[in-house]
Amino acid sequence: MKRQGRPETIVTDRLRSYGAALKDLGRGDDRETGRWLNNRAESLYLPFRRRERAMLRLRRMHTLQKFASVHASVHNHFPTERHLQDRNAYKQARAAALAEWRDLFADRQAGGVGETETGSHSSGSTPG
């Protein structure tokens, strides 16, 4: 606050602990709690909320196990080395790999749907 100076008002939501903290700082009277005044602060928190929501999908152990097993088997087939490529090259390589994967999977589905359902498929869990 030294660079910008002392703010005229401090915008918070209606949580009581904020008021108590502001009183400790000697700023208890400078607090505003309006319905839409806190939108700027809430929008700064949005990336964290997005990440939290993504993690909530994997909270159940069964869902996490399904995701991890599929992700590992697919990810190992396409070593992208993302840290060595720029974004455009990475996206092109990823699109080509995904197209190849879809072709292989479509061929497998057309040729042997019954095999995968009865459990008589090859030792690996990946198509091809």
C-alpha positions in Angstrom: 0.0 0.0 0.0 3.0 2.3 0.3 3.3 2.9 -3.5 -0.4 3.4 -4.2 -1.1 5.3 -1.0 -3.9 4.7 1.4 -7.1 3.6 -0.3 -10.3 5.6 0.5 -12.4 2.5 1.0 -11.7 -1.3 1.1 -14.3 -3.5 -0.6 -15.0 -6.9 0.9 -17.9 -9.3 1.1 -19.9 -9.5 4.3 -17.7 -12.0 6.1 -17.3 -10.8 9.7 -13.7 -11.7 10.1 -12.8 -9.1 7.5 -14.4 -6.4 9.6 -12.5 -7.6 12.7 -9.2 -7.6 10.8 -9.8 -4.1 9.5 -10.5 -2.9 13.0 -7.2 -4.3 14.1 -5.6 -2.2 11.3 -7.5 0.9 12.3 -9.6 0.8 9.1 -12.9 -0.5 10.4 -14.9 2.5 9.1 -13.5 2.4 5.6 -15.1 -0.9 4.6 -17.7 -1.2 1.9 -19.9 -4.3 1.4 -22.0 -3.9 -1.6 -23.7 -6.6 -3.7 -21.6 -6.1 -6.8 -18.7 -4.2 -5.5 -16.6 -7.3 -4.9 -16.8 -8.5 -8.5 -13.3 -7.5 -9.3 -11.8 -9.5 -6.4 -14.0 -12.5 -7.3 -12.9 -12.6 -10.9 -9.2 -12.7 -9.8 -10.1 -15.9 -7.9 -11.6 -17.5 -11.0 -8.5 -19.5 -12.2 -8.3 -21.2 -8.8 -12.0 -22.1 -8.8 -11.6 -23.6 -12.3 -8.7 -25.7 -11.1 -10.7 -26.8 -8.0 -13.6 -27.9 -10.2 -11.4 -30.0 -12.4 -9.9 -31.7 -9.3 -13.4 -32.4 -7.9 -14.2 -34.6 -10.9 -11.4 -37.0 -9.7 -12.4 -37.1 -6.1 -13.9 -40.5 -6.2 -11.3 -43.3 -6.3 -13.0 -45.2 -9.0 -13.1 -42.2 -11.4 -9.5 -41.4 -10.6 -8.4 -45.0 -11.3 -10.3 -45.1 -14.6 -8.8 -41.8 -15.7 -5.2 -42.8 -14.6 -5.3 -46.1 -16.4 -6.6 -44.7 -19.7 -4.3 -41.7 -19.5 -1.2 -43.7 -18.9 -1.9 -46.2 -21.7 -2.7 -43.5 -24.2 0.0 -41.0 -23.1 2.8 -43.5 -23.4 2.1 -44.0 -27.1 2.6 -40.3 -27.9 5.7 -39.0 -26.3 5.3 -35.3 -27.2 8.3 -33.8 -25.4 6.2 -30.6 -24.9 9.1 -28.7 -23.3 11.2 -28.9 -26.5 8.5 -27.6 -28.9 6.8 -24.4 -29.5 3.0 -24.3 -29.2 2.2 -24.6 -33.0 4.5 -27.5 -33.6 3.1 -29.2 -30.5 -0.5 -28.8 -31.6 0.2 -30.1 -35.0 2.0 -33.2 -33.7 -0.7 -33.8 -31.2 -3.4 -33.5 -33.8 -1.6 -36.0 -36.1 -1.1 -38.4 -33.2 -4.8 -38.1 -32.3 -5.9 -38.7 -35.9 -3.7 -41.8 -36.0 -5.1 -43.0 -32.8 -8.7 -42.6 -34.0 -7.9 -44.5 -37.2 -6.4 -47.4 -35.3 -9.3 -47.5 -32.9 -11.9 -47.3 -35.7 -10.2 -50.2 -37.5 -10.2 -52.2 -34.3 -13.9 -51.4 -33.7 -14.8 -52.4 -37.2 -12.8 -55.6 -37.2 -13.3 -57.1 -33.8 -15.9 -55.7 -31.5 -16.8 -59.0 -30.0 -13.2 -59.8 -29.1 -12.8 -56.8 -26.7 -16.1 -57.5 -25.0 -15.3 -61.2 -24.2 -11.9 -60.4 -22.8 -9.9 -62.4 -25.5 -7.9 -59.4 -26.6 -4.1 -59.2 -26.5 -2.1 -58.7 -23.3 -2.0 -54.8 -23.6 -5.0 -52.6 -23.0 -4.2 -50.4 -25.9 -5.6 -50.9 -29.4 -3.3 -51.9 -32.2 
